[in-house]
Amino acid sequence: MTSAVRDPELLSSCPSCGMTIPRAAECCYCSGATSPARRVSEFKLALAAVPALVIALVLLSLAWDRETPIAQSADLTRADAYDHVRVTGVVTEVEFDDTDYDASDVFSFWVKDKSVPDGDPGLKIKVEGLVLHKIMDGGLLPEIGDTVDVEGAFQAGRNFRQIAVKTAGMVRIVERGKPTPGAVETD
Amino acid sequence: MDCGMILQCVGISLVGMLIAAAASLVPGLHIYNVIALTMVFVFEVKELFPNMDMMVLTSFMVGLVVGFSMLFTISSQFFQPCDDSSRYIMLPHEKFLFERRGHEAVLLSAVGGMVAVFFISVAIPIFGTYFSGLRKILTPHLYWIIGAVMVFLLMTEWPKDPGTGPTPLKKMFDGWGALLMGYLCFVLSGLLGVFTFFRTTVPVDSAFQSLMPVFVGLFAIPSQITTILAGVRYPPQHVAKSAEVYAEDVVRGSASGLLAGSFASMIPAMTPGPAMLLSGHATVTGGDRQFIIGGGAGRMMYYVGALLFFFMPGVFLRRGGAAINISLVFVPETDAQFYLVTGIIALTGALSFLLVFGYSRMSIWIARKVNYKWISALGMAIMAALVWHVTEWQGLVIMTTATFIGLIPNYWHTRRINLLAVLLVPMFLSLSGLGGDVAQALGIF
């Protein structure tokens, strides 16, 4: 180091590596910029978290606000296959297929809303396996006459349409009711 | 969605983030190893609380992944210094460490991670559905894309010796030695991958974690062993109160990282490493800062962005260990769930970014007080115990085999990227329809 650089007035500390260096635009050890104008303070960097927190609040409020729109079951066609749909209506039929294995048990029920013509049992809702047992454990298995609110994956093919329920919480009983006339229970 | 449910999910995601912060102190420990252990815990919780909504446990995993993606490289930065006797290439963040500015490298990486959090929480909800179309376009072409990546990896291997041998024969041997060992790594890893994909010996109950011992053996344990054997000392670190960062570096580094992360999200068997290598060439990124920022963005985009696609209505892309493990207990369905997960990502991303400042200081303090060799030894013991716990003795055997392959790059100065053949080769074979035939020819199917 030259005698001129030994002068404390001409020395500084590199903001990047902390080494004592002669005053210059770049550190002679790490080549880091020494001018504050070319650096961003930790505080300013930390401020980047603020807009992310605002975005988080917006997204969480969207989650709070967002509900799956209720579809009219008669309007659901093959074009809607694999979509997540929601229907509400009265349970007109139930069917329980008890197998040797809990994971293979199937419970089906039919939901009739205003769009379904008279004489038609409505849209089939299928619940199976562990999801079914979770609903049964919670005492929330729909019965004939109940008004229900159901969400699930819509499945459709030639002459069949149904909603497959994948999560127990997606079968909600709005109101326990009395059996509708002509309702059928099968086993 | 019910407000109480949202609060529960947010709260548990913060717990996940804090657990990720604690686990990130173990250098080399991968997020998917933690998830593997978490899954064992999740199954127990599921039994204990059968009526618990799986969305709550899913939120915990999301917090875990986000926290880990932001923090897990910090411990490697300070506890696994590069030893030039065992590694030929010193990456920019290692160079920063030896220039006493490891903290600044951590800040730059976190900036990249934060840009990715913005991208994930804003761009994916708006434009994410286009990924569904892109996925449909890419699906029939995946096999040759993976094949092209393999060719690129092999072509970009180069002789590391400076050519100072006394005889032409010695010079040729020195030049080809590292090259051939790189190719050997590729072949051995590929064979291990074919074995793992087509006939692993991991017990059936742990089959969903069959890759865990392979990855721990190929990447984590060799790094720990090398660190334990290393004699390198690095200078005391300066905790910079500011970072040299320019808008151009942020834009170009992040663009490169986001491109790499998106590519890795869409292409099976692709990880941020090779994806960054490709995108770095494609976007002509230059300089240490752009590399470090790109790395932070790429990791976040790959681990977290890919996970968000799993929740996206209409996409439901199951890519990466986190999504695969979550899919064992949870089926995403609604828009509300998607927004909840995206909100949790933005929240835990922002909070883990804020954690970085203190976390880096704490890591520097630990590295000053405790010999990093002991930290690596502890990390190695934890990982071996994890492998044994999740995949039993069969997993330990696979891990040991993989460790021998994983040590080759360290001692023959080849790139560790060749080890990713463990995923690329079997995936290429499966997607091209040759997997069964090759496995049969090798006698493992």
Interface residues (C-beta under 8 A of the other chain):
Chain A: C14 P15 S16 C17 G18 M19 Y29 C30 G32 A33 P36 R38 R39 V40 S41 E42 L45 A46 A48 A49 V50 P51 A52 L53 I55 A56 L57 V58 L59 L60 L62 A63 W64 R66 E67 T68 H84 K134 D137 G138 E151 G152 A153 K166 T167 G169 M170
Chain B: M1 C3 I6 V10 P50 N51 D53 M54 E99 R100 R101 E104 L107 A110 V111 M114 V117 F118 S121 V122 P125 H238 A240 K241 S242 A243 E244 V245 Y246 P313 V331 E333 T334 D335 A336 Q337 Y339 L340 T342 G343 I344 A346 L347 G349 A350 L351 F353 L354 F357
